[in-house]
């Protein structure tokens, strides 16, 4: 699985995002994280191979999420579906 790590000075939380390479909301979420100096990693799900896609799919569904993107997982315990700025601010304490 191709995981891209984006550096940032705010490393208070572990942030992983599952995105689509062509999704405007995914791009907005990446920009939001960058603008707030949040270190995060992401996977462009539409570019993943079939095996990795199945693994990602199972992870999202097992956490109660849906397959609408972006999917942001914070500290391995909070899942946010979609670009929800207020929810992200609260979860990331910014």
Secondary structure, 3 states (H helix, E strand, C coil): CCCEEECCCECCCCEEEEECCCCHHHHHHHHHHHHCCECEEEEEHHHCCHHHHHHHHHHHHHCCCCCCCCEEEECCCEEEECCCHHHHHHHHCC
